[in-house]
Amino acid sequence: LPFPEYIITPEGDKAHIIEAFCIVLRRMSSPGKMRDYSEDFGRSEGSLCRIMIYMTHLLLEQVAKSVFFYPVSLEQLMSYRDAFHRKVVSEDLPIVTVIDNKKQFTCKPTHNQKSQYNRFKKGHGPKHQTLNAPNGIILHQFAGDGRPGDAFISRESGLQEFWMAHAVLRIFRILADSAYGNNTVFVSLYKHR
């Protein structure tokens, strides 16, 4: 991948590219507290966190198109649909996955505070939109700012257009909450009063 020899985060943390990759790989191989890695890398928890986030964004920029959606076969999609039918979903709804947005809380950032703050959740951090299959595989993930609602992040991700343009996926539906509405891609649930 075409990265410089040294990376510098917006907050000023400087790391050699190999050290930055090692931080990312260590975090992904054994998720735990950043303080557990402080001694190994000789850096503060904050510095490790910032390098991890910065490198993750660099990597995603390079491979975003190829990792937009986990490749699944028609047979796998049919097994996902059958799993939903066995549990709760009517047979006339071909639902294969569930969409949700999760807020990842972080310390108060020094830059872009407004775009990361969510008044409803009362905290800073990005939101991650994920599509979860019944077997636990995350089929799609998109990170957005912390402020907008679920429907806005969905539009920003381009998931609906991708789903409708895909030859196989477009015959199936996504189970969603009421923020997404009902359409040719999403089947939304509403509270019964």
Secondary structure in CASP SS format (residue, H / E / C, confidence):
PFRMAT SS
TARGET T0000
AUTHOR 0000-0000-0000
METHOD secondary structure of the structure
MODEL  1
L C 1.00
P C 1.00
F C 1.00
P C 1.00
E C 1.00
Y E 1.00
I E 1.00
I E 1.00
T C 1.00
P C 1.00
E C 1.00
G C 1.00
D C 1.00
K E 1.00
A E 1.00
H E 1.00
I H 1.00
I H 1.00
E H 1.00
A H 1.00
F H 1.00
C H 1.00
I H 1.00
V H 1.00
L H 1.00
R H 1.00
R H 1.00
M H 1.00
S H 1.00
S C 1.00
P C 1.00
G C 1.00
K C 1.00
M C 1.00
R H 1.00
D H 1.00
Y H 1.00
S H 1.00
E H 1.00
D H 1.00
F H 1.00
G C 1.00
R C 1.00
S C 1.00
E H 1.00
G H 1.00
S H 1.00
L H 1.00
C H 1.00
R H 1.00
I H 1.00
M H 1.00
I H 1.00
Y H 1.00
M H 1.00
T H 1.00
H H 1.00
L H 1.00
L H 1.00
L H 1.00
E H 1.00
Q H 1.00
V H 1.00
A C 1.00
K C 1.00
S C 1.00
V C 1.00
F C 1.00
F C 1.00
Y C 1.00
P C 1.00
V C 1.00
S C 1.00
L H 1.00
E H 1.00
Q H 1.00
L H 1.00
M H 1.00
S H 1.00
Y H 1.00
R H 1.00
D H 1.00
A H 1.00
F H 1.00
H H 1.00
R H 1.00
K H 1.00
V C 1.00
V C 1.00
S C 1.00
E C 1.00
D C 1.00
L C 1.00
P C 1.00
I E 1.00
V E 1.00
T E 1.00
V E 1.00
I E 1.00
D E 1.00
N E 1.00
K E 1.00
K E 1.00
Q C 1.00
F C 1.00
T E 1.00
C C 1.00
K C 1.00
P C 1.00
T C 1.00
H C 1.00
N C 1.00
Q H 1.00
K H 1.00
S H 1.00
Q H 1.00
Y E 1.00
N E 1.00
R C 1.00
F C 1.00
K C 1.00
K C 1.00
G E 1.00
H E 1.00
G C 1.00
P C 1.00
K E 1.00
H E 1.00
Q E 1.00
T E 1.00
L E 1.00
N E 1.00
A C 1.00
P C 1.00
N C 1.00
G C 1.00
I C 1.00
I E 1.00
L E 1.00
H E 1.00
Q E 1.00
F E 1.00
A E 1.00
G E 1.00
D C 1.00
G C 1.00
R C 1.00
P C 1.00
G C 1.00
D H 1.00
A H 1.00
F H 1.00
I H 1.00
S H 1.00
R H 1.00
E H 1.00
S H 1.00
G C 1.00
L H 1.00
Q H 1.00
E H 1.00
F H 1.00
W H 1.00
M H 1.00
A H 1.00
H C 1.00
A C 1.00
V C 1.00
L H 1.00
R H 1.00
I H 1.00
F C 1.00
R E 1.00
I E 1.00
L E 1.00
A E 1.00
D C 1.00
S C 1.00
A C 1.00
Y C 1.00
G C 1.00
N C 1.00
N C 1.00
T C 1.00
V C 1.00
F E 1.00
V E 1.00
S E 1.00
L C 1.00
Y C 1.00
K C 1.00
H C 1.00
R C 1.00
END
